[in-house]
Amino acid sequence: MLKQTIVVKLGTSVLTGGTSKLDRAHMIELVRQCALLRKAGHQLIVVSSGAIAAGREHLSLTHNNIAPTIANKQMLAAVGQSRLIQTWESLFGIYDMHVGQMLLTRADLEDHERFLNAKDMLKALLKHGIVPIINENDAVATAEIKVGDNDNLSALAAILGEANKLLLLTDQPGLYTADPRNNPDAKLIEVVPEISASIIALAGGSVGGLGTGGMATKLQAAEVAGRAGVEVIIAAGHAENVITRLVEGESVGTRFPTSNTSLENRKQWILAGFPPEGELVLDDGACKAIMDCGSSLLPKGITAIRGKFSRGDVVRIVDSKGLEVARGVCRYQAKAMDLIKGLHSEKIEETLGYGYGPVAVHRDDLVLK
C-alpha cells in the first residue's frame, strides 16, 4: 500500500459522543486505529476540537450556568486545551507514540513567513515520528484572526502537511440528498465529483450545538483541500474502524475525489493567488536550469533583487531582459536575498548567520509562465 500522509479531523460531537464530557473510551478507539496506520507506515496529523468541552467538563460547568460570551469561551478554551492535549498524550502514549501540540490562528496562515514556519514545524514533527495535534488557538483568537471552525482549519493543515487524504469525522455518515433527521427518503451521496451550487444547497447546520461547524463548513473545507490536490472524505466518527477502512479505500461516507496532484494545484495557487511582491533577475544559466531542466532556483543564478518582499512572498522571476519566466515563493526576504545573490548555496549560512535551506525558490514552489 502506498504510504500516505493522513489528516484526521475530529469534531466535538465525535469526541464527546453528544454529551458534555470527553468520551475517553471512544478516543482510545480512535487512537488504536491511528496506531495501526502508523504501524503500516503512514504519517498522521490530528486536528482536534474539544478544548472548550474539556474546559467545561473540568470546571463542572454546563451550557446553563455560564454565559456564552467570547471571554467565557476563551476562558474555557484556556483551561480545556491543556486538559485535551494531556488526554491525547496519555492515550497515544499507550501505543508508544509521541504527540506535539500546534495552536494556530488565521494570522499564522495568512502571513506568508508564518505560514512557511508553521509548515516547517509540521514537517519536523512528522519527520521525527511525532503526531501533530492541531487546534485553533481559541484562548487568544479574535473574530478577525479566527479560522472560524476546525473543518476549514483541517483543510489548511492538509495543505501545510502536503497530505494525501483529509478525513472529516463527524456525527453524520456523510452528505445526504436531504436532511436525514427529518426526511426518511434522504440518501447518502457516496461520491461528489464537483462541489456545485446544488451540492452546497444540501448543507445544513451543526447538530446539538456542541461544535462550531456543520455540513456547510465541511463542504468549504473539501473545496479548499480539493484545490490543493487532497482527497476529502466526510464520514461518521463512530462507525466501526472508520479511519482504517477509509485509508484502505473502502467506500464509507461521502468522498470528494481530486483529479490533480497537490503540486499542480499549488502551482496554480502561486500563479493565480497572491500578487507578486518583487522580482528576482536571473542570468541565462539559471533561466535555462529552471525552464529546461526542472531545477530549483539557487542564489548563484540571481543577478539582481527588485522590490521589498518577505520570506514566503510570491515574486516574479525574470530574465536579463526583464521578461517574466516564472513566479515562485521565496525562501528568503529581500534584504537577505540581496546578500546571497550570486553566491554558492554553501555560503548562505556563513553570509546570513542562519539558513532556510540551499535554494532561493524551491521547484515545488515555482511555476513557469
CORTACOR-V617153 format. One record per backbone hydrogen bond with DSSP energy under -1.0 kcal/mol. NH is the residue of the N-H (numbers start at 0). CO is the residue of the C=O. Records with the same first field share a line. If there is no record, write none. Layout:
NH=CO ; CO
This chain:
5=42
6=164
7=44
8=166
9=46
10=168
14=10
15=11
16=12
18=15
22=14
23=21
26=22
27=23
28=24
29=25
30=26
31=27
32=28
33=29
34=30
35=31
36=32
37=33
38=34
39=35
40=37
41=36
42=3
44=5
45=131
46=7
47=133
48=9
53=49
54=50
55=51
56=52
57=53
58=54
59=56
60=55
68=66
72=68
73=69
74=70
75=71
76=72
77=73
78=74
79=75
80=76
83=79
84=80
85=81
86=82
87=83
88=84
89=85
90=86
91=87
92=88
94=91
95=92
96=91
99=130
101=132
103=134
105=144
108=105
109=105
110=106
114=110
115=111
116=112
117=113
118=114
119=115
120=116
121=117
122=118
123=119
124=120
125=121
126=122
127=123
128=125
129=124
130=97
132=99
133=45
134=101
136=103
137=135
139=136
140=136
144=141
145=141
152=148
153=149
154=150
155=151
156=152
157=153
158=154
159=155
160=156
161=158
162=157
163=4
164=4
165=230
166=6
167=232
168=8
169=234
176=186
181=178
182=178
185=182
188=174
191=254
195=193
199=195
200=196
201=198
202=199
215=203
217=213
218=214
219=215
220=216
221=217
222=218
223=219
224=220
225=221
226=222
228=225
229=224
230=163
231=255
232=165
233=253
234=167
236=169
238=235
241=238
244=240
245=241
246=242
247=243
248=245
249=244
251=249
253=233
254=189
255=231
264=260
265=261
266=262
267=263
268=264
269=265
270=266
271=267
272=268
276=313
278=305
279=315
280=303
281=317
282=300
286=282
287=283
288=284
289=285
290=286
291=287
294=288
296=360
300=297
301=298
302=280
303=280
305=278
311=329
312=309
314=327
315=277
316=325
317=279
318=322
321=318
324=316
325=316
326=366
327=314
328=364
329=312
330=359
333=308
336=332
337=333
338=334
339=335
340=336
341=298
342=339
346=343
347=344
350=346
351=347
352=348
359=296
360=296
364=361
365=362
366=326
368=324
